[in-house]
Amino acid sequence: MIEEPDATRFVVRLIAVAEKVALMRSRVHRPEAIGKMIAARGQIAEIRRGNRFRAWIVVDA
């Protein structure tokens, strides 16, 4: 299971912009993009969203 900030939420996008301005070089991917990366490796990913700004990507091993 991968826990990531949900980049589809406005607050998370604001934080991502602030990190870019601070030259932190971090990247925030949308949960669907992470799911596609996992699918490219031949596994199935399920995306679960939290009530605020979290998303979980669950991979069936």
N, C-alpha and C positions, 0 to 999 in steps of 0.2 A: 504494500500500500504506500502510495506517495501522497503526502499532504503538501499542497501548494496554495499560494494566494490565488483567488479566483479573479483572473484578469478581465473577466466580463463585468466586474463591479467597478463603478466610477471611482470609489475611494482607492482601490488598488491601482487603478490607472494613474491617479494623482501621485501616489507614492512612487510608482515607476518613473514618472516624469521627474520628480524631485531627485531620485537616485541618478538619473541621467545628467541633470544639472550639476549634481555633486561629483560627477565623473566617476561613479562607483563601478561602472561596467557590468552591472548586474542585468539580467534579462528575465522578464516575466512572460511566460507563455500561457496562452489560453488552455484550459483543461482539454478541449477538443484537439488542439495541436499536439499535446503530450500523448493523448490517446492514439493519434495517427502515427506518431513516432513509434509507439509500442506495437501498433498493428503492422508497421513495416518490418518489424522483427518476427512477425508470425504469431503474436499472442493477442488475446482478447482483453481489452480494457473496459472497465465500467466506470463511469464518472458519477460521483455523488457530490452534491453541493451542500455546504453548511448553511446555517441561518444568517451568517454575516458575510464574511469575506474569504472563507476557506472552501477549497474543493479537494476531494480525495479521488485519486485515480487508483482503482483496485484492479490488479492484474491477476488473472487466474493462472496459477502455475501448473 
